[in-house]
Amino acid sequence: GNSVTQMEGPVTLSEEAFLTINCTYTATGYPSLFWYVQYPGEGLQLLLKATKADDKGSNKGFEATYRKETTSFHLEKGSVQVSDSAVYFCALSLRGGGTSYGKLTFGQGTILTVHP
Amino acid sequence: DTEVTQTPKHLVMGMTNKKSLKCEQHMGHRAMYWYKQKAKKPPELMFVYSYEKLSINESVPSRFSPECPNSSLLNLHLHALQPEDSALYLCASSQASEAFFGQGTRLTVV
């Protein structure tokens, strides 16, 4: 089956620190990979995505590179802000049609807290 | 417009009540989803509609009844819920592999 494993949390950082949240996956086919962010009391927002090997997704200073050889999609940011405090979910979906179309498999989520 | 709109934002209901959650998208997406999310957990898929037809039901109890009246609307009808059904209910839509989520309905069953 398909699965996503994220690093254990929670993660607590000071403002302007470097952030890495590890994500690895297993998939029966060729997945698309995503990072979603959930701010307190809100729904999920798509943060970035990558659809093929070596693609780099980026948005709002966050980056992640699709590494097929290591089945990883680690999230990084060079300098975090207090406003980045949220829960981050790594996810995959398999491309193509059929009943799995667009169905997301999520990691367990990583709570990030950034202090001033 | 990449917006998925859910109403209501909050809902409190008794175990004998009947209520409905609503979801709307105008992105022309042909797949729509209901997810349930408990605190500090990832979303769990409940239902998938593809081209207005139910394509996946993840063994959800019958007290949850989905409906897709047209390609832009998705409802979730609730009846005789239990306190353990209290959660954030998220609607999503997709056309390709990525899904866009609404803000969710925070449901409390008393």
Interface residues (C-beta under 8 A of the other chain):
Chain A: S32 F34 Y36 E42 G43 L44 Q45 L46 K49 T51 V87 F89 S93 L94 R95 T99 Y101 G102 K103 L104 F106 G107 Q108 G109 I111
Chain B: V4 Q6 A31 Y33 K40 K41 P42 P43 L45 V48 S50 S55 I56 L88 L90 A92 S94 A96 S97 E98 A99 F100 F101 G102 Q103 G104
